[in-house]
Amino acid sequence: MTTLLEQAVNRVKTLSDNEQNALAALILEEINDDFRWDKSFASSQDTLAMLSEEADEEICAGKCAVLDPDKL
């Protein structure tokens, strides 16, 4: 465990049970979200490569226009 995490845990220990549970739920939710995102991103590499190729083809075919954010 890192020093910073140890400091955080020591400070959390001073909170009420309800506050500790709320923080624990937030931390677990964040970790689970990161895991789901990593898994989703890893499994989408083929799709992303295909979409990139399609975009390149459309650019080469002149089917795309340059986006000018000042004209939005």
C-alpha positions in Angstrom: 0.0 0.0 0.0 1.3 3.4 -0.8 2.0 6.1 1.8 -0.7 8.3 0.4 -3.3 5.5 0.4 -2.3 4.7 4.0 -2.9 8.3 5.0 -6.3 8.2 3.3 -7.2 5.0 5.1 -6.1 6.4 8.5 -8.2 9.5 8.0 -11.2 7.4 6.8 -11.0 5.4 10.0 -12.0 8.5 12.0 -15.3 8.8 10.1 -18.6 7.3 11.1 -19.5 3.8 9.8 -22.0 5.4 7.4 -19.4 7.8 6.0 -16.9 4.9 5.7 -19.4 2.8 3.8 -20.3 5.7 1.5 -16.6 6.2 0.6 -16.0 2.5 0.2 -19.0 2.3 -2.2 -17.6 5.2 -4.2 -14.1 3.7 -4.4 -15.5 0.2 -5.4 -17.7 1.8 -8.1 -14.8 3.7 -9.5 -12.6 0.6 -9.6 -15.4 -1.4 -11.3 -16.0 1.3 -13.8 -12.4 1.4 -14.7 -12.4 -2.4 -15.1 -15.5 -2.4 -17.3 -14.0 0.4 -19.5 -10.6 -1.4 -19.9 -12.4 -4.6 -20.8 -14.7 -2.9 -23.3 -11.9 -1.0 -24.9 -9.7 -4.1 -25.2 -12.5 -6.0 -26.9 -13.3 -3.2 -29.4 -9.9 -3.0 -31.1 -11.1 -4.8 -34.2 -14.1 -2.5 -34.5 -12.0 0.6 -33.9 -9.5 -0.5 -36.6 -12.4 -1.1 -39.1 -13.9 2.3 -38.4 -10.5 4.0 -38.8 -10.1 2.3 -42.2 -13.6 3.4 -43.2 -12.9 7.0 -42.2 -9.6 7.0 -44.2 -11.5 5.7 -47.2 -14.2 8.4 -46.9 -11.5 11.1 -46.5 -9.7 9.9 -49.6 -13.0 9.8 -51.5 -13.7 13.4 -50.6 -16.8 12.5 -48.6 -15.6 14.5 -45.6 -15.4 18.1 -44.9 -13.0 19.9 -42.6 -14.6 20.8 -39.3 -14.3 24.4 -38.4 -15.2 24.9 -34.8 -15.7 28.6 -35.3 -18.5 27.9 -37.7 -20.5 25.8 -35.3 
